[in-house]
Amino acid sequence: GRTGMAVVCAGCKSILDIGLTLEVLETQGVTVVSYGSDTVPAFFTPNSGFKSPLRLDTPSQCARLIGANINLGLGSGILVTVPVPSEQAAQSDVVEKATKQALKEANDKAIAGAAVTPFLLQRVAELTGGDSLQANVALIKHNASIGSQIAVQLS
């Protein structure tokens, strides 16, 4: 929270406790923003069910927030959460079920450390019939697009 940076992402990984993650970010002084949404996205899906602390709707608004943070010398982080486009999102109930199963399998197989995330991503992709992988590709492209637009406004 005490490092001056802005990160554009699709929200918390679906394997995390999103409420707890938001609480930790707040405690650490990280400003959490949802881009074009009143709720924080849940990575593969646009709505986690958790209300966003702040909604901004344009790259210009995001750039102004980042600029104000810099100009005031706050030195705190900003997390801009960008929901995956609805038409490219995975179904939240399907992803949740697949994630729970993949986590159980990882635990049963004693998969730990750096091997966990690749295992979970692959297994969730298999269990969702590729829907989570398609959502992952879409969110990467969408995040890059929004992030670059913010950067242009900031420059």
N, C-alpha and C positions, 0 to 999 in steps of 0.2 A: 503494500500500500504506500510505502514511502519512496517509491521510485517513480519519477515523472515519466510516464509513458501512457500511450493509448493503445488498446488492443481491440481489434474488431474480430468477433467470433460469433458462432451460432448458439451461444449459451453454454450451459453446463453439460458435460458428458452425461448421457442418460444413465450411466452406472452410479452417478453420485447422488447424494442427498441434496437436492437443489435448495431446499429451505435452509439447511445448515450451511451450505456453500455461500448463499447470499448473506447469512448472518456473519460468517467469517470475513467476507469481503467488506461488509459495513464496519466491522470492528477494526479492520486494518486500514480504514480510511479510503477504500477504493470506491470511486463513484461508478455506479452501475446504471447504464442507460439502455433502454430498449428502443430500437430503431423502428418507427412506424407501428408500434404495438403497445398496448397497455399491460401486457404480461411478458415475463421473461421467457424466451424460447428454450426448448429442451433438446437442442442439437438436431436430432432427426425430425423433430416435429416443431411447429411454430408456437405452441402454447404449452407451457409447463403447469399452468394453473396458479403460478405465483405472480402477484401483482408487481409490476416494475416500479422501482423507486422514482424513475424519471423516464418520460417518453419524449423523444425527439423525432421529427418527421423528415428532415432534410439533411443532406451532407453539410450544407451551410450552417445549420443549427449545431451539428456535431462539431464542426470546425471552430465555431465561436466558443463552445464550451471548452474545448481543448486549448484554444488561444487564451481564454480567461485564466485557465489553470496555470498556463506558462507565465502569463503576464503578472499574475499575483504571486508567483514563486511558491505555489503550494507544494510542489514536488510530490504530488500524489498520483496514483494510477487512475485511469479511466477505462472502464470496460464497456464497449459498445456492442450490445448483443443484437444480432441481426437474424430474424427468423428465416428459416428456409422457406422459399415460396410455397404456398399451400398446395399448388398443383403438383409440386415435386416432393412433397413431404411424405414420409412413411406414416402409417396409421399408428397412433400413439399406443393403443392397447396391444397391438401386435408387437411393436418394438419392446414394450414393457415386459410382455410375456417372454419374448425371445431373450431379453437381457437377463431376466431372472434365471432362465434355464442355463444360459451361457455362464453366468456367475457361479451357479451350482456346479456345473461341469468343470470350470476352472478350479474351484475349491476341491472337488473330488479328485482331480488330477494333480493337485498340489502345484498348480501353475502360479508363479509369484513374480514380483518385481517387474522388470521391463518386459517380460513375456506376456503379462496379463492383457494389456491393451490390444496388441496385435491378435491375440487369441480371441478376445471378445469381439473385436470388429469382424473378424472372419466368421466366427460362429454365429453372430447376430445376422450377418449377411446371408448365411446359409439358411438360418431358421426363418428369415423373412422373405425367402425366395428372391433375394437380390434387391428388395425394396429399400433396405437401409443403405446399401451401397449406392444406389441411384440418388437417394436423398443426400448422402455424403458428398458425392460429386457436385450436385446442384448447390449445396450450401457453400462449398469451397469457391465455386465460381461466383456465387452471389456475394459472399463476403469480400472477395477480391474486388469486385465491381464497386460495392459500396465503400470499401476502404480506400480505393483509389480516388473515388469522387470526393471523399472527405479530405484526402491529402491534397488534391488540387485546390480545394477551397481554403485549406490552411496555408498554402504556399503564397 
